[in-house]
Amino acid sequence: MAATIRQDPYGQGQKAVEIATALMNNQDFPFSAPEERTVFFPVSVVDATNVDQYLQK
């Protein structure tokens, strides 16, 4: 395997609750793609050059 993708499920869940709370309170929320009402979450590419920072010690 040359690489894999690291996601942040904790951060995704936290942001989902923030968005849901804002929408329930009729507040605007800054969508990444407003026309689709989508929020993008960053991911990290993990490969041989940076795998050490993701390994638990």
Secondary structure by P-SEA (a helix, b strand, c coil): ccbbbbbbaaaaaaaaaaaaaaaaaccccccccccccbbbbbbbbbccccccccccc
